[in-house]
Amino acid sequence: MLPWIGRESNTSPPTKPTDFEIDVATGRTRRVSLATMKPLVGIDLVDIVRVERLLARYGPRFVDRVFTVDEARYCASRSRPAVHFAARFAAKEAVLKALGTGFGLGAELREVEVLRGSSGALSVRLHGRALTRAQGLGVAAPAIALSISHTDSVAAAQVVALAVT
């Protein structure tokens, strides 16, 4: 048995959630409490071989329909582009799932853009109906956390967005 299991804690939980300010994508900043935040979660897996086939069969038509110019440029510059296209595809799907739209139910994949900062950290920029949906839920793009990963055969993405209720 681990020594700390079963013992009572010396500290009590905070009685009031911490307040902080957040931009809810409307140009306003307001004070919110953690008690008014709702986590929205999305996850997706993409078969890399499937993306390789899509790239071979449809080429630029597939890329232009799903990815922004900057995303396509980044992915194409990598030694195995399909891996990076698949990871971004999974990220877009995960974001749309977190927003409650899923694929083809209101927002398009291209309206979710995965950005890579100079440090390598990923972020999300929303456009069009995806942005409108996020604003309606009270989600600001900086409040969307994205993680992607891949093996040789599968790309995965997980998103957690914080909605102000």
Secondary structure, DSSP 8 states (H G I E B T S, - for coil): --TTTT---SS---SS--EEEEE-SSS-EEEEEGGGEEEEEEEEEEEHHHHHHHHHHHTHHHHHHHS-HHHHHHHHTSSSHHHHHHHHHHHHHHHHHHTT--TTSSS-GGGEEEEE-TTS-EEEEE-HHHHHHHHHHTEEEEEEEEEEEE-SSEEEEEEEEEEE-
